[in-house]
Amino acid sequence: MKDEKKTKNQLIKELTELRFHTAASKESKISKLRELEKILDILPIGIVYLDADFRFISANKFIYDITGTSENDLAGKLCYETVGEFAADTSKEGLKKICSFCKKDECFKSKKPTVMERPLGNSIIKVITIPELNENGDITSFLEVIEDITERRQKESETIRASQLAALGELAAGVAHEINNPINGIINYASIIEKKSKPHDDDVRDIAIRIIKEGDRVANIVKSLLAYASDSAGEKKAVSVESIISDALSLTEKQLRNDGIKLEVNMEPDLLPVYAQPLQIEQVFLNIINNARYALNRKYSGVEADKVLKIAGTKVVIKNKPFTQVSFLDKGIGIPADISEKIMNPFFSTKPASVGTGLGLSVSNGIINNHGGRILIDSVQGKYTKVNIQLPIANQNNNENPDHA
């Protein structure tokens, strides 16, 4: 009996020790799991765990922040019905809502990880999808690692654009020099005609004066192009935006009127001068106006109520600094969403080769960046295009750019 009692006591002791040890292990596992969750939540990447049917098992804070959701919003839900490309599309149901760029189908076939880059709202993300397999080689779940690469892509685009603009500058310099000689010849010949015209030949003299005037205008444009190409923008100074708009419209208003385009100009009173090189900003305005004219003429063949170009000037504050914003709004053909990111690239154009070279917006963007400003374009295909040009206000004490004062 004694031996049996000992045996029972020993057994109880062993069971108690085992139970304590098991509880300690479980507590340790939970503690480690919580530590791991904290680490995952502070990582600058997203972690998503999905089952084989694409239902959310878990995700980290990065995912909730970038999608604007919470754990309660996603837990147990299908990814393509909550944050997917067609989640809000009521015309699609069931599997038809699976994103067009989803690569999980590729995972099912290859049983290997896949990598893709895709838009998510205003961001660009890189998604690595890793399939998890059971002992039979069947996929049981997916682990997705998601990185926001928007800033990286922007920097890469800026680097590419800088090299393209450098090449463009060399090309512009060569073309400008080639244009200078014949333009000077035209101006000189016109001057000779003007001087030799007889007093009663008013028509001849008038034509000669017009040729000289237009020749000088071309020469000034070439001069500005050479200055831009050589990165010598000329002297910047405090200048009125209203005066630049007025000069630009003096060159294009007649064309707009002939095309049946109504012009509406609304500049806020007391707009402060901007710190700029006037000829270069005029070149930018002329390019935007020309693009609007083309878009309106493509959409409307004659005079229409909506065939209007609206130009407005307002005061804005960006990062606690004062800017003047000039907006150009037209209800023309708009810009397709799939090319909106390319329109600033040199030589990219939606116009036929006989109409546009694709240099206008690229050069304009370079000029505005050089002035410490920026160009913002908002457009919906078939409805409208709005271009906002923001330029820094001149410092009233020394007429310098406030960033360099």
C-alpha positions as CSV (number, residue, x, y, z in Angstrom):
1,M,0.0,0.0,0.0
2,K,2.8,2.3,0.9
3,D,4.5,1.7,-2.4
4,E,1.2,2.3,-4.2
5,K,0.7,5.5,-2.3
6,K,4.1,6.7,-3.1
7,T,3.5,5.9,-6.7
8,K,0.3,7.9,-6.6
9,N,1.9,10.9,-4.9
10,Q,4.8,10.8,-7.3
11,L,2.3,10.7,-10.2
12,I,0.4,13.7,-8.8
13,K,3.7,15.6,-8.4
14,E,4.7,14.8,-12.0
15,L,1.3,15.8,-13.3
16,T,1.4,19.1,-11.4
17,E,4.9,19.8,-12.7
18,L,3.8,19.0,-16.2
19,R,0.7,21.1,-15.9
20,F,2.8,24.1,-14.6
21,H,5.4,23.6,-17.3
22,T,2.7,23.5,-20.0
23,A,1.0,26.6,-18.7
24,A,4.3,28.4,-18.6
25,S,5.1,27.4,-22.1
26,K,1.7,28.7,-23.3
27,E,2.1,31.9,-21.5
28,S,5.6,32.3,-23.0
29,K,4.2,31.6,-26.5
30,I,1.5,34.2,-26.0
31,S,4.0,36.7,-24.8
32,K,6.3,36.1,-27.7
33,L,3.4,36.3,-30.1
34,R,2.4,39.7,-28.7
35,E,6.0,40.9,-29.0
36,L,6.0,39.8,-32.6
37,E,2.7,41.6,-33.3
38,K,4.2,44.8,-31.9
39,I,7.2,44.4,-34.2
40,L,5.0,43.8,-37.2
41,D,2.9,46.8,-36.4
42,I,5.9,49.2,-36.5
43,L,7.4,47.8,-39.7
44,P,7.2,50.2,-42.7
45,I,5.8,47.3,-44.8
46,G,2.5,45.6,-44.9
47,I,1.9,42.0,-43.8
48,V,-1.3,40.2,-44.9
49,Y,-2.3,36.6,-44.2
50,L,-5.1,35.2,-46.4
51,D,-6.6,31.7,-46.6
52,A,-6.8,29.8,-49.8
53,D,-10.2,31.5,-50.6
54,F,-8.6,35.0,-50.2
55,R,-10.2,35.7,-46.8
56,F,-8.3,37.9,-44.3
57,I,-6.8,35.9,-41.4
58,S,-4.7,38.7,-40.1
59,A,-2.9,41.9,-41.1
60,N,-0.6,44.5,-39.5
61,K,-1.2,48.2,-38.8
62,F,0.5,49.3,-42.1
63,I,-2.4,47.5,-44.0
64,Y,-5.1,49.1,-41.9
65,D,-3.5,52.6,-42.4
66,I,-3.0,52.4,-46.1
67,T,-6.5,51.0,-46.8
68,G,-8.3,53.1,-44.2
69,T,-9.7,50.1,-42.5
70,S,-9.5,48.3,-39.1
71,E,-9.2,44.7,-38.0
72,N,-12.9,44.5,-37.6
73,D,-13.5,45.6,-41.1
74,L,-11.3,42.9,-42.6
75,A,-11.2,39.9,-40.3
76,G,-12.8,36.9,-42.1
77,K,-13.7,39.0,-45.1
78,L,-12.8,38.3,-48.8
79,C,-10.0,40.7,-49.9
80,Y,-11.6,41.4,-53.3
81,E,-14.9,42.4,-51.6
82,T,-13.4,44.8,-49.1
83,V,-10.3,46.5,-50.4
84,G,-10.1,45.1,-54.0
85,E,-10.2,47.0,-57.3
86,F,-13.9,46.2,-57.8
87,A,-15.0,46.2,-54.2
88,A,-17.4,49.1,-54.8
89,D,-18.5,47.9,-58.3
90,T,-22.1,46.8,-57.9
91,S,-22.2,45.5,-61.5
92,K,-19.8,42.7,-60.5
93,E,-20.5,39.8,-58.2
94,G,-18.6,36.9,-56.6
95,L,-15.3,35.9,-58.3
96,K,-15.8,38.6,-61.0
97,K,-14.7,41.1,-58.3
98,I,-11.2,39.6,-58.1
99,C,-8.7,42.3,-59.1
100,S,-7.6,42.4,-62.7
101,F,-3.9,42.5,-61.5
102,C,-4.2,39.6,-59.0
103,K,-1.5,37.0,-59.3
104,K,-2.8,34.4,-56.9
105,D,-4.0,32.4,-59.8
106,E,-0.4,32.2,-61.0
107,C,0.6,31.1,-57.5
108,F,-1.9,28.2,-57.7
109,K,-0.3,27.0,-60.9
110,S,3.4,27.5,-60.1
111,K,3.2,27.0,-56.3
112,K,5.9,29.7,-56.2
113,P,6.0,33.4,-54.9
114,T,5.0,36.1,-57.3
115,V,5.9,39.8,-57.4
116,M,3.9,42.7,-58.9
117,E,3.6,46.5,-58.6
118,R,0.1,48.1,-58.7
119,P,-1.8,51.3,-57.8
120,L,-3.6,51.6,-54.5
121,G,-5.5,54.9,-54.3
122,N,-2.9,57.6,-54.7
123,S,0.0,55.2,-53.9
124,I,2.0,52.6,-55.8
125,I,2.6,49.4,-53.9
126,K,4.9,46.4,-54.5
127,V,3.2,43.1,-53.5
128,I,5.1,39.9,-52.9
129,T,2.7,36.9,-52.7
130,I,4.0,33.8,-51.0
131,P,1.9,30.6,-51.2
132,E,2.0,28.3,-48.1
133,L,1.7,24.6,-49.0
134,N,0.6,21.5,-47.0
135,E,2.4,18.2,-47.0
136,N,0.4,17.2,-50.2
137,G,1.7,20.3,-52.0
138,D,-1.7,22.1,-51.9
139,I,-2.0,25.8,-51.2
140,T,-3.6,26.4,-47.7
141,S,-2.9,30.1,-47.4
142,F,-1.1,33.1,-48.7
143,L,1.4,35.5,-47.1
144,E,1.6,38.9,-48.7
145,V,4.4,41.4,-48.1
146,I,3.4,44.9,-49.3
147,E,5.7,47.9,-49.7
148,D,4.7,51.5,-50.5
149,I,7.1,52.4,-53.4
150,T,5.4,55.7,-54.4
151,E,8.3,57.9,-53.3
152,R,10.8,55.7,-54.9
153,R,8.9,55.7,-58.2
154,Q,8.7,59.5,-58.0
155,K,12.4,59.9,-57.5
156,E,13.1,57.5,-60.3
157,S,10.8,59.4,-62.6
158,E,12.5,62.7,-61.6
159,T,15.9,61.3,-62.4
160,I,14.8,60.0,-65.8
161,R,13.0,63.3,-66.5
162,A,16.2,65.3,-65.5
163,S,18.3,63.3,-68.0
164,Q,15.6,63.8,-70.7
165,L,15.5,67.5,-70.1
166,A,19.3,67.7,-70.3
167,A,19.1,66.0,-73.7
168,L,16.2,68.3,-74.6
169,G,18.3,71.3,-73.7
170,E,21.1,70.3,-76.0
171,L,18.6,69.7,-78.8
172,A,16.8,73.1,-78.2
173,A,20.1,74.9,-78.3
174,G,21.0,73.4,-81.6
175,V,17.6,74.1,-83.1
176,A,17.5,77.7,-81.7
177,H,20.9,78.5,-83.3
178,E,19.7,77.1,-86.7
179,I,16.5,79.3,-86.5
180,N,18.4,82.5,-85.5
181,N,20.2,83.0,-88.8
182,P,17.1,82.9,-91.2
183,I,15.0,84.9,-88.7
184,N,17.7,87.7,-88.7
185,G,17.7,87.6,-92.5
186,I,13.9,87.9,-92.7
187,I,14.0,90.9,-90.3
188,N,16.8,92.6,-92.2
189,Y,15.1,92.1,-95.6
190,A,11.8,93.4,-94.2
191,S,13.7,96.5,-92.8
192,I,15.1,97.1,-96.3
193,I,11.6,96.9,-97.8
194,E,10.2,99.3,-95.2
195,K,13.0,101.9,-95.9
196,K,12.8,101.6,-99.7
197,S,9.0,101.7,-99.8
198,K,7.6,104.9,-101.4
199,P,5.5,107.3,-99.4
200,H,2.3,106.2,-101.1
201,D,3.0,102.5,-100.6
202,D,1.3,102.3,-97.2
203,D,0.3,98.7,-97.7
204,V,3.9,97.6,-98.5
205,R,5.3,99.5,-95.5
206,D,2.6,98.1,-93.2
207,I,3.3,94.5,-94.3
208,A,7.1,95.1,-93.8
209,I,6.5,96.4,-90.3
210,R,4.3,93.4,-89.5
211,I,7.0,91.1,-90.7
212,I,9.6,92.8,-88.5
213,K,7.3,92.7,-85.5
214,E,6.6,88.9,-86.0
215,G,10.3,88.3,-86.7
216,D,11.2,90.0,-83.4
217,R,8.7,87.9,-81.6
218,V,10.2,84.7,-83.0
219,A,13.7,86.0,-82.2
220,N,12.6,86.6,-78.5
221,I,11.1,83.1,-78.3
222,V,14.4,81.6,-79.6
223,K,16.3,83.8,-77.2
224,S,14.2,82.4,-74.3
225,L,14.6,78.9,-75.6
226,L,18.4,79.4,-75.7
227,A,18.4,80.8,-72.1
228,Y,16.4,77.8,-70.9
229,A,18.6,75.3,-72.8
230,S,21.7,76.8,-71.3
231,D,20.1,76.9,-67.8
232,S,20.5,80.7,-67.9
233,A,16.9,81.7,-67.3
234,G,17.6,85.4,-67.3
235,E,17.1,87.7,-64.4
236,K,14.1,86.9,-62.2
237,K,12.3,89.8,-60.7
238,A,9.0,90.8,-59.0
239,V,6.5,90.7,-61.7
240,S,2.7,91.0,-61.9
241,V,0.9,87.8,-63.0
242,E,-1.9,89.9,-64.5
243,S,0.6,91.5,-66.9
244,I,2.0,88.2,-68.0
245,I,-1.5,86.9,-68.7
246,S,-2.3,90.0,-70.6
247,D,0.8,89.6,-72.8
248,A,0.0,86.0,-73.4
249,L,-3.6,86.7,-74.4
250,S,-2.5,89.5,-76.7
251,L,-0.9,86.8,-78.8
252,T,-3.7,84.2,-78.7
253,E,-7.0,86.1,-78.0
254,K,-7.7,86.6,-81.7
255,Q,-7.1,82.8,-82.4
256,L,-9.4,81.9,-79.6
257,R,-12.1,84.3,-80.8
258,N,-11.8,82.9,-84.4
259,D,-12.3,79.4,-83.1
260,G,-15.5,80.4,-81.3
261,I,-13.9,80.0,-77.8
262,K,-15.2,82.3,-75.1
263,L,-12.6,83.6,-72.8
264,E,-13.3,84.3,-69.1
265,V,-10.6,85.9,-67.0
266,N,-11.1,86.4,-63.3
267,M,-8.1,87.6,-61.3
268,E,-8.4,88.2,-57.5
269,P,-7.8,91.8,-56.6
270,D,-4.5,92.7,-54.9
271,L,-2.6,89.7,-56.1
272,L,1.1,90.1,-55.0
273,P,3.9,90.0,-57.6
274,V,5.6,86.7,-58.1
275,Y,9.3,86.1,-58.4
276,A,9.8,85.1,-62.0
277,Q,11.3,85.6,-65.4
278,P,8.4,87.0,-67.4
279,L,9.1,85.7,-70.8
280,Q,9.5,82.1,-69.5
281,I,6.2,82.2,-67.6
282,E,4.5,83.7,-70.6
283,Q,5.9,80.8,-72.6
284,V,4.3,78.4,-70.1
285,F,0.9,80.2,-70.2
286,L,0.9,80.2,-74.0
287,N,1.5,76.5,-74.0
288,I,-1.4,75.8,-71.6
289,I,-3.7,78.1,-73.5
290,N,-2.7,76.3,-76.8
291,N,-3.5,72.9,-75.3
292,A,-6.9,74.1,-74.0
293,R,-7.7,75.5,-77.5
294,Y,-6.8,72.2,-79.1
295,A,-8.9,70.2,-76.6
296,L,-11.9,72.5,-77.1
297,N,-11.7,72.5,-80.8
298,R,-11.5,68.7,-80.8
299,K,-14.7,68.5,-78.8
300,Y,-16.7,71.3,-80.3
301,S,-16.7,72.0,-84.0
302,G,-18.5,75.4,-83.8
303,V,-19.7,77.9,-81.2
304,E,-21.0,76.1,-78.1
305,A,-22.1,77.2,-74.6
306,D,-19.4,75.1,-72.9
307,K,-16.7,76.1,-75.4
308,V,-15.1,78.3,-72.8
309,L,-11.5,78.8,-71.4
310,K,-11.6,80.1,-67.9
311,I,-8.5,81.7,-66.4
312,A,-8.4,82.6,-62.7
313,G,-5.8,83.9,-60.3
314,T,-5.9,83.3,-56.6
315,K,-3.8,83.5,-53.5
316,V,-2.8,80.2,-51.9
317,V,-0.6,79.2,-49.0
318,I,1.5,76.0,-49.3
319,K,3.5,74.9,-46.3
320,N,3.1,78.3,-44.7
321,K,4.5,80.1,-47.7
322,P,2.5,82.4,-50.0
323,F,2.0,81.5,-53.6
324,T,-0.1,82.9,-56.5
325,Q,-2.0,80.2,-58.3
326,V,-3.1,80.7,-62.0
327,S,-5.8,78.2,-63.1
328,F,-6.7,77.3,-66.6
329,L,-10.0,75.3,-67.0
330,D,-11.5,74.0,-70.2
331,K,-14.3,71.5,-70.8
332,G,-12.6,69.9,-73.7
333,I,-11.7,66.3,-74.5
334,G,-9.8,65.8,-71.2
335,I,-6.8,63.4,-70.6
336,P,-7.2,59.6,-70.4
337,A,-6.4,58.3,-67.0
338,D,-3.9,55.7,-68.3
339,I,-1.6,58.4,-69.8
340,S,-2.0,61.1,-67.1
341,E,1.4,60.2,-65.6
342,K,3.2,60.4,-69.0
343,I,2.0,63.9,-70.1
344,M,5.1,65.6,-68.5
345,N,7.5,63.3,-70.3
346,P,9.5,64.9,-73.2
347,F,8.2,63.9,-76.7
348,F,5.0,62.4,-75.3
349,S,2.0,63.9,-76.9
350,T,-1.7,63.0,-77.5
351,K,-1.8,65.3,-80.5
352,P,-1.0,64.1,-84.1
353,A,2.6,64.5,-85.2
354,S,1.6,67.4,-87.4
355,V,0.1,69.3,-84.5
356,G,2.3,68.6,-81.4
357,T,5.8,67.6,-80.6
358,G,5.3,66.6,-77.0
359,L,7.8,69.2,-75.8
360,G,5.4,71.8,-74.4
361,L,4.4,70.5,-71.0
362,S,7.9,69.0,-70.4
363,V,9.5,72.4,-71.0
364,S,6.8,74.2,-69.0
365,N,7.3,71.8,-66.1
366,G,11.0,72.5,-66.1
367,I,10.5,76.2,-66.2
368,I,8.0,76.2,-63.3
369,N,10.2,73.9,-61.2
370,N,13.1,76.3,-61.8
371,H,11.0,79.0,-60.4
372,G,10.3,77.1,-57.2
373,G,6.7,76.4,-58.2
374,R,4.8,73.5,-59.5
375,I,2.2,72.5,-62.1
376,L,-0.8,70.4,-61.0
377,I,-3.2,68.8,-63.6
378,D,-6.6,67.5,-62.8
379,S,-8.5,66.0,-65.8
380,V,-11.4,63.6,-66.6
381,Q,-11.5,62.2,-70.1
382,G,-14.3,63.7,-72.1
383,K,-15.3,66.3,-69.4
384,Y,-12.6,68.8,-68.5
385,T,-8.9,69.6,-67.8
386,K,-7.8,72.0,-65.1
387,V,-4.2,73.1,-64.9
388,N,-3.0,74.9,-61.8
389,I,0.3,76.8,-61.9
390,Q,1.6,77.8,-58.5
391,L,4.4,80.4,-58.3
392,P,6.1,81.8,-55.2
393,I,5.4,85.4,-54.1
394,A,8.3,87.8,-54.4
395,N,9.7,89.1,-51.1
396,Q,8.5,92.7,-50.9
397,N,11.7,94.0,-49.2
398,N,14.2,92.8,-51.7
399,N,12.2,91.3,-54.6
400,E,13.8,87.9,-54.0
401,N,12.2,84.4,-53.9
402,P,11.1,83.9,-50.3
403,D,12.9,80.5,-50.3
404,H,16.2,82.3,-50.9
405,A,15.5,85.5,-48.9
